[in-house]
Amino acid sequence: MKQLTLVQAINDALRVALEHDPRVIVLGEDVGRNGGVFRATEGLWETFGDDRVIDTPLAEAGIVGTSIGMAINGLKPVAEIQFLSFIYPGIEQIITHAARLRTRTQGNHPASLVIRAPYGGGIRAPELHCDSTESLFVHIPGLKVVTPATPRDAKGLLLAAINDPDPVIYLEPMRLYRSVREEVPEGWVEVPLGKARKVREGDELTVIAWGAMVPVASEAALQWERQGVSCDVIDLRSLYPLDEETIIESVKKTGRVVIVHEAPKTAGLGAELTALINEQAFLYLEAPVARVTGYDVPVPMYALEDAFRPDVKRVSQAIKQVLAFE
């Protein structure tokens, strides 16, 4: 198996999908000749040509609308939105059409399309490049939402998303694009949608995270493990559908929970997870669920970016508070 970064694993998944299925089309701004702003599509245009790897105008509503039309007609479009913050002009198409096609046609025409989007901070990008608005899409019935935290999951989740009959929002944590390498299987390999990954095993506290917050949560848990406190660390991978079984099983085992996400706190996915835990495992809790999140402000410019994003120190402090509750 090759040692790949997360962005290389995405490129590998796209290459495999284009080779295996002639219905797969990659489209987006600069995905062709330039290979994408992060080089996620590098080399695909040279191999598969203009008909399979399509450079589009700078028009997100057009990219999404075109993808929906392709899906209705039996193709499998994989659209790239350069940054998640640029997707807002296309949200009407996603909500009104992509998410409702299966219902509208009584199941006869599901919209098999994938919308890829880099998201989150940590790379010193300017305003409207670093939003974490995953909760917007999780809230829309008819959409599936996934985000990888490792190269292996990046490939497996993307191929599973391409193979899924429903529209999938595939969020790529920019901070992790080139931060780690691992062995990634060759060929077609899928990671099931709706299944979380257990990063660490422990008995005293559960830490739940996704995307770029997974390494942060893991490092905080490792620091506490050195002090004799073992933590379950769960990488959700699939934000919708949620792997409720893995979450609740862990909470019932540990009785204490810290949720970590980069998005603003109010109405973030952490609030939904807290409600889920209260509904299904309240009597097992030994302390209130703690959330370590971004703040309820727009993502700040470079000098304050590190203060905005959750870090190991903030997560470790939350773990300390939850452990100390009696």
Disulfide bonds with the S-S distance in Angstrom:
none
